């Protein structure tokens, strides 16, 4: 029994490490610098966010301001993040707020399909 549990633990560690490596290869680390922390402190008051949520908000906010591509912010914490003020602000930066990961997957999949289709039309390729 001990050998089975040891092997199970080893396999679980390998799977976790594999996922972490995949994430590191595609992840963007959002800033938690002085401007983000100042915005986090302000947003606690102006948006009534908790300290933790205000840091997440400020980091995402700084990131969406610097990007030109269409973006989305997916967060299950809908009561704090999917409020009209934040949705309107992020929308101005071409960032859609979504409250379910399944909705986010559908949204991203549809955007990728449109992009792939448009690339095929641009190069004259068809299915």
N, CA, C and O atoms as a GROMACS GRO file, in nm:
protein
  508
    1UNK      N    1   0.083  -0.119   0.000
    1UNK     CA    2   0.000   0.000   0.000
    1UNK      C    3   0.087   0.126   0.000
    1UNK      O    4   0.056   0.224  -0.068
    2UNK      N    5   0.197   0.122   0.077
    2UNK     CA    6   0.286   0.238   0.084
    2UNK      C    7   0.346   0.269  -0.052
    2UNK      O    8   0.361   0.386  -0.088
    3UNK      N    9   0.381   0.166  -0.129
    3UNK     CA   10   0.438   0.187  -0.263
    3UNK      C   11   0.336   0.252  -0.357
    3UNK      O   12   0.372   0.338  -0.437
    4UNK      N   13   0.212   0.212  -0.346
    4UNK     CA   14   0.106   0.270  -0.430
    4UNK      C   15   0.088   0.417  -0.396
    4UNK      O   16   0.078   0.500  -0.486
    5UNK      N   17   0.084   0.451  -0.269
    5UNK     CA   18   0.069   0.590  -0.227
    5UNK      C   19   0.190   0.674  -0.268
    5UNK      O   20   0.175   0.789  -0.311
    6UNK      N   21   0.308   0.618  -0.256
    6UNK     CA   22   0.430   0.689  -0.297
    6UNK      C   23   0.428   0.717  -0.447
    6UNK      O   24   0.457   0.828  -0.490
    7UNK      N   25   0.392   0.616  -0.525
    7UNK     CA   26   0.386   0.632  -0.671
    7UNK      C   27   0.278   0.733  -0.710
    7UNK      O   28   0.298   0.814  -0.800
    8UNK      N   29   0.166   0.728  -0.642
    8UNK     CA   30   0.057   0.823  -0.670
    8UNK      C   31   0.104   0.966  -0.642
    8UNK      O   32   0.077   1.057  -0.720
    9UNK      N   33   0.174   0.985  -0.532
    9UNK     CA   34   0.226   1.117  -0.498
    9UNK      C   35   0.328   1.165  -0.600
    9UNK      O   36   0.329   1.282  -0.636
   10UNK      N   37   0.414   1.076  -0.647
   10UNK     CA   38   0.514   1.111  -0.747
   10UNK      C   39   0.446   1.154  -0.877
   10UNK      O   40   0.485   1.254  -0.938
   11UNK      N   41   0.344   1.077  -0.921
   11UNK     CA   42   0.273   1.111  -1.044
   11UNK      C   43   0.200   1.244  -1.030
   11UNK      O   44   0.197   1.323  -1.124
   12UNK      N   45   0.143   1.268  -0.916
   12UNK     CA   46   0.073   1.395  -0.892
   12UNK      C   47   0.170   1.513  -0.899
   12UNK      O   48   0.139   1.617  -0.956
   13UNK      N   49   0.287   1.496  -0.841
   13UNK     CA   50   0.390   1.600  -0.846
   13UNK      C   51   0.434   1.625  -0.990
   13UNK      O   52   0.451   1.740  -1.030
   14UNK      N   53   0.452   1.519  -1.067
   14UNK     CA   54   0.490   1.533  -1.208
   14UNK      C   55   0.384   1.609  -1.287
   14UNK      O   56   0.417   1.695  -1.368
   15UNK      N   57   0.257   1.578  -1.264
   15UNK     CA   58   0.149   1.648  -1.334
   15UNK      C   59   0.145   1.796  -1.295
   15UNK      O   60   0.128   1.882  -1.381
   16UNK      N   61   0.162   1.825  -1.167
   16UNK     CA   62   0.163   1.964  -1.121
   16UNK      C   63   0.280   2.038  -1.185
   16UNK      O   64   0.263   2.149  -1.235
   17UNK      N   65   0.398   1.979  -1.184
   17UNK     CA   66   0.515   2.043  -1.244
   17UNK      C   67   0.495   2.065  -1.394
   17UNK      O   68   0.537   2.167  -1.448
   18UNK      N   69   0.432   1.971  -1.461
   18UNK     CA   70   0.405   1.986  -1.604
   18UNK      C   71   0.313   2.105  -1.630
   18UNK      O   72   0.337   2.183  -1.722
   19UNK      N   73   0.209   2.117  -1.550
   19UNK     CA   74   0.117   2.230  -1.565
   19UNK      C   75   0.189   2.361  -1.534
   19UNK      O   76   0.171   2.460  -1.606
   20UNK      N   77   0.268   2.364  -1.429
   20UNK     CA   78   0.342   2.486  -1.394
   20UNK      C   79   0.436   2.528  -1.506
   20UNK      O   80   0.447   2.646  -1.536
   21UNK      N   81   0.505   2.433  -1.567
   21UNK     CA   82   0.594   2.465  -1.679
   21UNK      C   83   0.517   2.522  -1.797
   21UNK      O   84   0.562   2.616  -1.861
   22UNK      N   85   0.401   2.463  -1.826
   22UNK     CA   86   0.317   2.516  -1.935
   22UNK      C   87   0.273   2.658  -1.904
   22UNK      O   88   0.276   2.744  -1.992
   23UNK      N   89   0.234   2.685  -1.780
   23UNK     CA   90   0.190   2.819  -1.741
   23UNK      C   91   0.305   2.920  -1.750
   23UNK      O   92   0.287   3.031  -1.799
   24UNK      N   93   0.421   2.881  -1.703
   24UNK     CA   94   0.536   2.971  -1.707
   24UNK      C   95   0.569   3.010  -1.852
   24UNK      O   96   0.610   3.123  -1.878
   25UNK      N   97   0.551   2.918  -1.943
   25UNK     CA   98   0.582   2.945  -2.084
   25UNK      C   99   0.483   3.040  -2.150
   25UNK      O  100   0.517   3.103  -2.250
   26UNK      N  101   0.362   3.051  -2.097
   26UNK     CA  102   0.262   3.137  -2.162
   26UNK      C  103   0.212   3.251  -2.074
   26UNK      O  104   0.141   3.339  -2.121
   27UNK      N  105   0.250   3.250  -1.947
   27UNK     CA  106   0.196   3.348  -1.852
   27UNK      C  107   0.262   3.484  -1.867
   27UNK      O  108   0.379   3.496  -1.905
   28UNK      N  109   0.184   3.585  -1.835
   28UNK     CA  110   0.237   3.721  -1.822
   28UNK      C  111   0.225   3.758  -1.675
   28UNK      O  112   0.117   3.745  -1.616
   29UNK      N  113   0.333   3.803  -1.617
   29UNK     CA  114   0.332   3.843  -1.477
   29UNK      C  115   0.288   3.989  -1.471
   29UNK      O  116   0.354   4.077  -1.527
   30UNK      N  117   0.178   4.013  -1.404
   30UNK     CA  118   0.125   4.149  -1.395
   30UNK      C  119   0.198   4.228  -1.288
   30UNK      O  120   0.241   4.172  -1.188
   31UNK      N  121   0.213   4.358  -1.309
   31UNK     CA  122   0.292   4.440  -1.217
   31UNK      C  123   0.224   4.461  -1.082
   31UNK      O  124   0.102   4.476  -1.072
   32UNK      N  125   0.307   4.462  -0.981
   32UNK     CA  126   0.265   4.503  -0.846
   32UNK      C  127   0.363   4.609  -0.798
   32UNK      O  128   0.420   4.599  -0.689
   33UNK      N  129   0.382   4.709  -0.882
   33UNK     CA  130   0.479   4.814  -0.852
   33UNK      C  131   0.410   4.929  -0.777
   33UNK      O  132   0.293   4.920  -0.741
   34UNK      N  133   0.485   5.036  -0.754
   34UNK     CA  134   0.432   5.149  -0.676
   34UNK      C  135   0.305   5.209  -0.737
   34UNK      O  136   0.209   5.233  -0.664
   35UNK      N  137   0.301   5.235  -0.869
   35UNK     CA  138   0.176   5.289  -0.925
   35UNK      C  139   0.057   5.195  -0.905
   35UNK      O  140  -0.055   5.240  -0.879
   36UNK      N  141   0.080   5.065  -0.918
   36UNK     CA  142  -0.029   4.968  -0.896
   36UNK      C  143  -0.076   4.972  -0.751
   36UNK      O  144  -0.196   4.966  -0.724
   37UNK      N  145   0.017   4.982  -0.658
   37UNK     CA  146  -0.021   4.985  -0.517
   37UNK      C  147  -0.095   5.114  -0.482
   37UNK      O  148  -0.187   5.113  -0.400
   38UNK      N  149  -0.055   5.226  -0.544
   38UNK     CA  150  -0.129   5.352  -0.520
   38UNK      C  151  -0.272   5.338  -0.574
   38UNK      O  152  -0.368   5.380  -0.508
   39UNK      N  153  -0.286   5.281  -0.694
   39UNK     CA  154  -0.419   5.260  -0.750
   39UNK      C  155  -0.500   5.164  -0.664
   39UNK      O  156  -0.620   5.182  -0.645
   40UNK      N  157  -0.434   5.061  -0.612
   40UNK     CA  158  -0.503   4.966  -0.524
   40UNK      C  159  -0.559   5.036  -0.400
   40UNK      O  160  -0.673   5.012  -0.361
   41UNK      N  161  -0.479   5.122  -0.340
   41UNK     CA  162  -0.526   5.194  -0.221
   41UNK      C  163  -0.643   5.286  -0.254
   41UNK      O  164  -0.740   5.293  -0.179
   42UNK      N  165  -0.634   5.355  -0.367
   42UNK     CA  166  -0.743   5.444  -0.408
   42UNK      C  167  -0.870   5.364  -0.439
   42UNK      O  168  -0.979   5.404  -0.400
   43UNK      N  169  -0.854   5.251  -0.508
   43UNK     CA  170  -0.972   5.174  -0.550
   43UNK      C  171  -1.044   5.109  -0.432
   43UNK      O  172  -1.161   5.073  -0.444
   44UNK      N  173  -0.975   5.094  -0.320
   44UNK     CA  174  -1.045   5.043  -0.201
   44UNK      C  175  -1.156   5.139  -0.162
   44UNK      O  176  -1.263   5.096  -0.119
   45UNK      N  177  -1.130   5.268  -0.178
   45UNK     CA  178  -1.230   5.369  -0.143
   45UNK      C  179  -1.328   5.394  -0.257
   45UNK      O  180  -1.450   5.392  -0.236
   46UNK      N  181  -1.276   5.417  -0.377
   46UNK     CA  182  -1.363   5.458  -0.489
   46UNK      C  183  -1.451   5.344  -0.541
   46UNK      O  184  -1.562   5.369  -0.587
   47UNK      N  185  -1.401   5.221  -0.534
   47UNK     CA  186  -1.478   5.108  -0.586
   47UNK      C  187  -1.524   5.014  -0.475
   47UNK      O  188  -1.588   4.912  -0.501
   48UNK      N  189  -1.492   5.049  -0.352
   48UNK     CA  190  -1.530   4.969  -0.235
   48UNK      C  191  -1.476   4.825  -0.246
   48UNK      O  192  -1.548   4.729  -0.218
   49UNK      N  193  -1.350   4.812  -0.288
   49UNK     CA  194  -1.287   4.681  -0.301
   49UNK      C  195  -1.210   4.645  -0.175
   49UNK      O  196  -1.158   4.733  -0.105
   50UNK      N  197  -1.202   4.517  -0.145
   50UNK     CA  198  -1.119   4.470  -0.034
   50UNK      C  199  -0.972   4.494  -0.070
   50UNK      O  200  -0.940   4.513  -0.187
   51UNK      N  201  -0.884   4.493   0.028
   51UNK     CA  202  -0.742   4.510  -0.005
   51UNK      C  203  -0.691   4.409  -0.108
   51UNK      O  204  -0.618   4.446  -0.200
   52UNK      N  205  -0.730   4.282  -0.094
   52UNK     CA  206  -0.686   4.179  -0.189
   52UNK      C  207  -0.742   4.206  -0.329
   52UNK      O  208  -0.669   4.200  -0.427
   53UNK      N  209  -0.871   4.235  -0.337
   53UNK     CA  210  -0.933   4.260  -0.467
   53UNK      C  211  -0.879   4.387  -0.530
   53UNK      O  212  -0.867   4.396  -0.653
   54UNK      N  213  -0.846   4.486  -0.448
   54UNK     CA  214  -0.794   4.610  -0.504
   54UNK      C  215  -0.658   4.589  -0.568
   54UNK      O  216  -0.626   4.656  -0.667
   55UNK      N  217  -0.576   4.500  -0.515
   55UNK     CA  218  -0.446   4.470  -0.574
   55UNK      C  219  -0.464   4.398  -0.707
   55UNK      O  220  -0.396   4.428  -0.804
   56UNK      N  221  -0.557   4.302  -0.711
   56UNK     CA  222  -0.586   4.233  -0.837
   56UNK      C  223  -0.636   4.334  -0.940
   56UNK      O  224  -0.589   4.337  -1.053
   57UNK      N  225  -0.732   4.415  -0.901
   57UNK     CA  226  -0.788   4.516  -0.991
   57UNK      C  227  -0.678   4.609  -1.044
   57UNK      O  228  -0.670   4.633  -1.165
   58UNK      N  229  -0.594   4.659  -0.956
   58UNK     CA  230  -0.491   4.755  -0.998
   58UNK      C  231  -0.391   4.692  -1.094
   58UNK      O  232  -0.350   4.755  -1.191
   59UNK      N  233  -0.352   4.570  -1.068
   59UNK     CA  234  -0.258   4.502  -1.157
   59UNK      C  235  -0.319   4.478  -1.294
   59UNK      O  236  -0.255   4.502  -1.396
   60UNK      N  237  -0.443   4.430  -1.296
   60UNK     CA  238  -0.511   4.407  -1.424
   60UNK      C  239  -0.533   4.540  -1.496
   60UNK      O  240  -0.513   4.550  -1.617
   61UNK      N  241  -0.574   4.642  -1.422
   61UNK     CA  242  -0.599   4.774  -1.480
   61UNK      C  243  -0.474   4.827  -1.549
   61UNK      O  244  -0.482   4.875  -1.662
   62UNK      N  245  -0.360   4.819  -1.481
   62UNK     CA  246  -0.236   4.866  -1.543
   62UNK      C  247  -0.204   4.788  -1.669
   62UNK      O  248  -0.157   4.845  -1.768
   63UNK      N  249  -0.229   4.659  -1.667
   63UNK     CA  250  -0.200   4.576  -1.784
   63UNK      C  251  -0.290   4.611  -1.901
   63UNK      O  252  -0.242   4.624  -2.014
   64UNK      N  253  -0.419   4.626  -1.877
   64UNK     CA  254  -0.510   4.654  -1.990
   64UNK      C  255  -0.483   4.790  -2.051
   64UNK      O  256  -0.508   4.810  -2.170
   65UNK      N  257  -0.432   4.882  -1.973
   65UNK     CA  258  -0.398   5.015  -2.026
   65UNK      C  259  -0.281   5.010  -2.124
   65UNK      O  260  -0.270   5.096  -2.212
   66UNK      N  261  -0.194   4.913  -2.109
   66UNK     CA  262  -0.073   4.908  -2.191
   66UNK      C  263  -0.087   4.819  -2.313
   66UNK      O  264   0.002   4.816  -2.398
   67UNK      N  265  -0.197   4.747  -2.325
   67UNK     CA  266  -0.216   4.653  -2.436
   67UNK      C  267  -0.302   4.716  -2.544
   67UNK      O  268  -0.390   4.798  -2.517
   68UNK      N  269  -0.275   4.678  -2.668
   68UNK     CA  270  -0.357   4.727  -2.777
   68UNK      C  271  -0.450   4.618  -2.830
   68UNK      O  272  -0.552   4.649  -2.893
   69UNK      N  273  -0.416   4.492  -2.806
   69UNK     CA  274  -0.500   4.382  -2.852
   69UNK      C  275  -0.625   4.368  -2.766
   69UNK      O  276  -0.630   4.416  -2.653
   70UNK      N  277  -0.724   4.303  -2.824
   70UNK     CA  278  -0.846   4.273  -2.747
   70UNK      C  279  -0.810   4.179  -2.633
   70UNK      O  280  -0.728   4.088  -2.650
   71UNK      N  281  -0.871   4.202  -2.517
   71UNK     CA  282  -0.839   4.125  -2.398
   71UNK      C  283  -0.966   4.084  -2.326
   71UNK      O  284  -1.075   4.134  -2.355
   72UNK      N  285  -0.950   3.993  -2.232
   72UNK     CA  286  -1.060   3.963  -2.141
   72UNK      C  287  -1.002   3.933  -2.003
   72UNK      O  288  -0.892   3.881  -1.989
   73UNK      N  289  -1.080   3.967  -1.902
   73UNK     CA  290  -1.045   3.942  -1.763
   73UNK      C  291  -1.152   3.851  -1.709
   73UNK      O  292  -1.269   3.890  -1.697
   74UNK      N  293  -1.113   3.729  -1.676
   74UNK     CA  294  -1.207   3.629  -1.627
   74UNK      C  295  -1.185   3.612  -1.478
   74UNK      O  296  -1.074   3.580  -1.434
   75UNK      N  297  -1.291   3.633  -1.400
   75UNK     CA  298  -1.280   3.623  -1.256
   75UNK      C  299  -1.416   3.580  -1.200
   75UNK      O  300  -1.518   3.642  -1.229
   76UNK      N  301  -1.415   3.474  -1.121
   76UNK     CA  302  -1.540   3.424  -1.064
   76UNK      C  303  -1.595   3.514  -0.954
   76UNK      O  304  -1.708   3.494  -0.910
   77UNK      N  305  -1.520   3.611  -0.910
   77UNK     CA  306  -1.562   3.702  -0.804
   77UNK      C  307  -1.649   3.813  -0.865
   77UNK      O  308  -1.609   3.929  -0.869
   78UNK      N  309  -1.766   3.775  -0.912
   78UNK     CA  310  -1.851   3.869  -0.985
   78UNK      C  311  -1.906   3.982  -0.898
   78UNK      O  312  -1.930   4.092  -0.948
   79UNK      N  313  -1.925   3.958  -0.772
   79UNK     CA  314  -1.984   4.064  -0.688
   79UNK      C  315  -1.891   4.183  -0.673
   79UNK      O  316  -1.937   4.295  -0.651
   80UNK      N  317  -1.760   4.161  -0.684
   80UNK     CA  318  -1.666   4.271  -0.670
   80UNK      C  319  -1.615   4.324  -0.804
   80UNK      O  320  -1.594   4.445  -0.818
   81UNK      N  321  -1.594   4.237  -0.901
   81UNK     CA  322  -1.530   4.281  -1.025
   81UNK      C  323  -1.627   4.312  -1.138
   81UNK      O  324  -1.599   4.398  -1.221
   82UNK      N  325  -1.739   4.244  -1.143
   82UNK     CA  326  -1.833   4.269  -1.253
   82UNK      C  327  -1.934   4.375  -1.213
   82UNK      O  328  -2.055   4.352  -1.211
   83UNK      N  329  -1.881   4.491  -1.181
   83UNK     CA  330  -1.965   4.605  -1.148
   83UNK      C  331  -1.957   4.704  -1.264
   83UNK      O  332  -1.856   4.708  -1.335
   84UNK      N  333  -2.060   4.785  -1.283
   84UNK     CA  334  -2.064   4.874  -1.400
   84UNK      C  335  -1.941   4.963  -1.415
   84UNK      O  336  -1.894   4.984  -1.527
   85UNK      N  337  -1.890   5.017  -1.305
   85UNK     CA  338  -1.774   5.107  -1.315
   85UNK      C  339  -1.651   5.037  -1.372
   85UNK      O  340  -1.584   5.090  -1.460
   86UNK      N  341  -1.622   4.917  -1.321
   86UNK     CA  342  -1.505   4.844  -1.369
   86UNK      C  343  -1.528   4.794  -1.511
   86UNK      O  344  -1.438   4.800  -1.594
   87UNK      N  345  -1.648   4.744  -1.539
   87UNK     CA  346  -1.678   4.694  -1.673
   87UNK      C  347  -1.663   4.806  -1.776
   87UNK      O  348  -1.605   4.784  -1.882
   88UNK      N  349  -1.715   4.924  -1.746
   88UNK     CA  350  -1.705   5.036  -1.840
   88UNK      C  351  -1.560   5.080  -1.858
   88UNK      O  352  -1.516   5.108  -1.969
   89UNK      N  353  -1.487   5.086  -1.749
   89UNK     CA  354  -1.347   5.128  -1.756
   89UNK      C  355  -1.264   5.030  -1.839
   89UNK      O  356  -1.188   5.072  -1.926
   90UNK      N  357  -1.279   4.900  -1.812
   90UNK     CA  358  -1.202   4.801  -1.887
   90UNK      C  359  -1.248   4.796  -2.032
   90UNK      O  360  -1.166   4.775  -2.122
   91UNK      N  361  -1.376   4.814  -2.054
   91UNK     CA  362  -1.428   4.814  -2.191
   91UNK      C  363  -1.364   4.925  -2.275
   91UNK      O  364  -1.340   4.908  -2.394
   92UNK      N  365  -1.338   5.038  -2.212
   92UNK     CA  366  -1.273   5.149  -2.281
   92UNK      C  367  -1.133   5.110  -2.329
   92UNK      O  368  -1.081   5.170  -2.423
   93UNK      N  369  -1.073   5.011  -2.265
   93UNK     CA  370  -0.940   4.962  -2.304
   93UNK      C  371  -0.950   4.832  -2.383
   93UNK      O  372  -0.851   4.758  -2.395
   94UNK      N  373  -1.068   4.802  -2.438
   94UNK     CA  374  -1.089   4.684  -2.520
   94UNK      C  375  -1.070   4.554  -2.440
   94UNK      O  376  -1.014   4.456  -2.490
   95UNK      N  377  -1.117   4.556  -2.316
   95UNK     CA  378  -1.105   4.440  -2.228
   95UNK      C  379  -1.245   4.403  -2.178
   95UNK      O  380  -1.314   4.484  -2.115
   96UNK      N  381  -1.285   4.282  -2.206
   96UNK     CA  382  -1.417   4.233  -2.166
   96UNK      C  383  -1.404   4.161  -2.031
   96UNK      O  384  -1.314   4.080  -2.012
   97UNK      N  385  -1.495   4.190  -1.940
   97UNK     CA  386  -1.498   4.122  -1.811
   97UNK      C  387  -1.596   4.007  -1.817
   97UNK      O  388  -1.709   4.022  -1.864
   98UNK      N  389  -1.552   3.891  -1.770
   98UNK     CA  390  -1.636   3.772  -1.772
   98UNK      C  391  -1.630   3.705  -1.635
   98UNK      O  392  -1.526   3.704  -1.569
   99UNK      N  393  -1.743   3.649  -1.592
   99UNK     CA  394  -1.755   3.594  -1.457
   99UNK      C  395  -1.754   3.443  -1.447
   99UNK      O  396  -1.770   3.389  -1.338
  100UNK      N  397  -1.735   3.374  -1.560
  100UNK     CA  398  -1.727   3.228  -1.556
  100UNK      C  399  -1.616   3.183  -1.650
  100UNK      O  400  -1.599   3.238  -1.759
  101UNK      N  401  -1.540   3.085  -1.606
  101UNK     CA  402  -1.432   3.037  -1.690
  101UNK      C  403  -1.484   2.969  -1.816
  101UNK      O  404  -1.420   2.974  -1.921
  102UNK      N  405  -1.601   2.905  -1.806
  102UNK     CA  406  -1.659   2.842  -1.926
  102UNK      C  407  -1.700   2.950  -2.026
  102UNK      O  408  -1.685   2.931  -2.146
  103UNK      N  409  -1.752   3.061  -1.978
  103UNK     CA  410  -1.787   3.173  -2.066
  103UNK      C  411  -1.660   3.231  -2.129
  103UNK      O  412  -1.659   3.267  -2.247
  104UNK      N  413  -1.555   3.239  -2.049
  104UNK     CA  414  -1.427   3.288  -2.101
  104UNK      C  415  -1.371   3.197  -2.209
  104UNK      O  416  -1.320   3.245  -2.310
  105UNK      N  417  -1.381   3.067  -2.187
  105UNK     CA  418  -1.334   2.971  -2.288
  105UNK      C  419  -1.414   2.986  -2.416
  105UNK      O  420  -1.357   2.987  -2.525
  106UNK      N  421  -1.546   2.997  -2.404
  106UNK     CA  422  -1.630   3.017  -2.523
  106UNK      C  423  -1.594   3.146  -2.595
  106UNK      O  424  -1.587   3.148  -2.718
  107UNK      N  425  -1.572   3.253  -2.521
  107UNK     CA  426  -1.539   3.383  -2.579
  107UNK      C  427  -1.405   3.375  -2.654
  107UNK      O  428  -1.395   3.421  -2.768
  108UNK      N  429  -1.304   3.319  -2.589
  108UNK     CA  430  -1.172   3.308  -2.651
  108UNK      C  431  -1.178   3.217  -2.773
  108UNK      O  432  -1.118   3.248  -2.876
  109UNK      N  433  -1.248   3.106  -2.762
  109UNK     CA  434  -1.261   3.013  -2.875
  109UNK      C  435  -1.326   3.081  -2.994
  109UNK      O  436  -1.283   3.063  -3.108
  110UNK      N  437  -1.431   3.160  -2.968
  110UNK     CA  438  -1.499   3.228  -3.078
  110UNK      C  439  -1.408   3.333  -3.142
  110UNK      O  440  -1.409   3.349  -3.264
  111UNK      N  441  -1.330   3.403  -3.061
  111UNK     CA  442  -1.236   3.503  -3.114
  111UNK      C  443  -1.127   3.436  -3.197
  111UNK      O  444  -1.088   3.488  -3.302
  112UNK      N  445  -1.078   3.322  -3.151
  112UNK     CA  446  -0.976   3.249  -3.227
  112UNK      C  447  -1.032   3.197  -3.359
  112UNK      O  448  -0.962   3.198  -3.461
  113UNK      N  449  -1.158   3.152  -3.359
  113UNK     CA  450  -1.221   3.103  -3.481
  113UNK      C  451  -1.235   3.215  -3.583
  113UNK      O  452  -1.211   3.195  -3.702
  114UNK      N  453  -1.274   3.332  -3.536
  114UNK     CA  454  -1.289   3.448  -3.626
  114UNK      C  455  -1.153   3.486  -3.684
  114UNK      O  456  -1.141   3.513  -3.803
  115UNK      N  457  -1.051   3.488  -3.599
  115UNK     CA  458  -0.916   3.524  -3.644
  115UNK      C  459  -0.865   3.422  -3.746
  115UNK      O  460  -0.809   3.460  -3.848
  116UNK      N  461  -0.884   3.294  -3.717
  116UNK     CA  462  -0.839   3.189  -3.807
  116UNK      C  463  -0.912   3.198  -3.940
  116UNK      O  464  -0.850   3.183  -4.046
  117UNK      N  465  -1.042   3.223  -3.935
  117UNK     CA  466  -1.121   3.236  -4.058
  117UNK      C  467  -1.075   3.356  -4.138
  117UNK      O  468  -1.062   3.348  -4.260
  118UNK      N  469  -1.051   3.469  -4.071
  118UNK     CA  470  -1.006   3.589  -4.140
  118UNK      C  471  -0.868   3.569  -4.202
  118UNK      O  472  -0.841   3.621  -4.311
  119UNK      N  473  -0.781   3.495  -4.136
  119UNK     CA  474  -0.649   3.468  -4.192
  119UNK      C  475  -0.660   3.380  -4.315
  119UNK      O  476  -0.586   3.399  -4.411
  120UNK      N  477  -0.752   3.285  -4.312
  120UNK     CA  478  -0.772   3.198  -4.428
  120UNK      C  479  -0.824   3.276  -4.547
  120UNK      O  480  -0.782   3.251  -4.660
  121UNK      N  481  -0.914   3.370  -4.523
  121UNK     CA  482  -0.968   3.454  -4.631
  121UNK      C  483  -0.859   3.544  -4.687
  121UNK      O  484  -0.848   3.562  -4.808
  122UNK      N  485  -0.776   3.599  -4.597
  122UNK     CA  486  -0.670   3.689  -4.640
  122UNK      C  487  -0.565   3.618  -4.726
  122UNK      O  488  -0.506   3.680  -4.814
  123UNK      N  489  -0.542   3.490  -4.700
  123UNK     CA  490  -0.442   3.416  -4.777
  123UNK      C  491  -0.503   3.338  -4.892
  123UNK      O  492  -0.431   3.274  -4.969
  124UNK      N  493  -0.636   3.342  -4.903
  124UNK     CA  494  -0.705   3.272  -5.011
  124UNK      C  495  -0.730   3.126  -4.982
  124UNK      O  496  -0.774   3.053  -5.071
  125UNK      N  497  -0.702   3.082  -4.859
  125UNK     CA  498  -0.727   2.943  -4.822
  125UNK      C  499  -0.872   2.927  -4.782
  125UNK      O  500  -0.932   3.018  -4.724
  126UNK      N  501  -0.927   2.813  -4.812
  126UNK     CA  502  -1.065   2.784  -4.772
  126UNK      C  503  -1.071   2.640  -4.724
  126UNK      O  504  -0.989   2.556  -4.761
  127UNK      N  505  -1.171   2.614  -4.638
  127UNK     CA  506  -1.190   2.478  -4.584
  127UNK      C  507  -1.244   2.386  -4.689
  127UNK      O  508  -1.265   2.267  -4.661
   0.00000   0.00000   0.00000
